Amino acid sequence: MSYTRSELVPQFAPLMLSPRLIDVLALLLQGRSNKLIARDLSLSTETVKEYVATILHRLGLTSRAQVPMSVRTLHEPLLAWDTARRERGRPFMAKETSTSHHAF
């Protein structure tokens, strides 16, 4: 079943992550390196590094290796989130920033 990202947002509310951080989290879950995440999301590797640190801090983790176990209950929704991002052909926040009020 295919979901829109707006249908998936409520599932991620407990994580207290912005849609952009969820983009990064979804790719982390897939084992992507910072360099590959940066390429996929059109970000610098330094920005990705900062985002990963923010995600780890907010989830109370000390290593990216802990991510899959930490978000195991959200595995399928996170993969659906990333699929929706790729189907749109651009990062989620690129256009919606001007019309949405998401906190980073």
N, C-alpha and C positions, 0 to 999 in steps of 0.2 A: 504494500500500500504506500502511496506517495503522500507526503505531508507538505504543507506550506510552512515556511519558517514561522509565520505568525501563529500557526497552530501548535508549534513546538515550544515557543517562548515560555508558556506557563510551566512546563516541565523543568525548566532550568532556573526558575525563580529562586529556589533554595540555595543555588550556587552563588548568587549575588554577583554575576558576571555580566558585562555588557555583551551585546551581540558580537562585537568584534573579538572579544576575549573568548567567546564560545566558538568562533571560527578557529581560533588558534588551538583551543582545547580539543576540538574535533580532529584536527590534524595531529596533535600530540598523541591522541589515542591511537592513531594509525601508525605511530612510530616514526613520524617524519622528523627530520633534523630541522634546526633553526633555519638553515640555508634553504631547504625545500619549502618550509612554511613561508618564508619571506618571498620566495619566487611565486608560490601559488596565490598569495594574498597581495602581491605587489607592495611589499613593505621592505624596509631595510632589515638586515639581520640584527642590528642593534635594537630596533624597535621590537622585533620578535623576542629577543632576549629579555627585554623589559617586560613584555606581555607574559612570557613564560614565568618570570619571577613573580609577577602579580598573581597569576593563576595559582602557583604553588603556595604562595603566602595565604591567599584567601581560602584555599582548600586545606590549609594546615599541613602541607607536605614539605619535605626537604629535598626531594628528588623527582625528576620527571618519570623515573621508573615506577614511582608509586601511583602515577595517574590512573592506569587501567583499573587497579583494584579499588581506588578511591571513587571512581565514577562508574563502577560495574553495572549499577542499576540503570544508568543512563546511556549505556553503550549503543543500543539500537537508536534511540532518539538523536544521539550525537552523530551517528553515521547518516541518519536521515537529514539532519541539519546540513551536513557537508554536501550531501547529494543535492539538496535544494540550492545551496550556494553555487555549486558547479553548473547546475541546470540554468541558473540565472545568468551565468557567464561573467560574473563579476562579484567582488566581495559584497557582502550584505549591506554594509553601512555606507558604501560609496555614494549612493544617491539619496537614501532615506535620511541621512543626517540632517538635511535642511527641513524635513517635515516631521521628524521624530524627535523625541526628547529622551534620549537614552543617556544615563550617567556612565562615565568611564571610570 
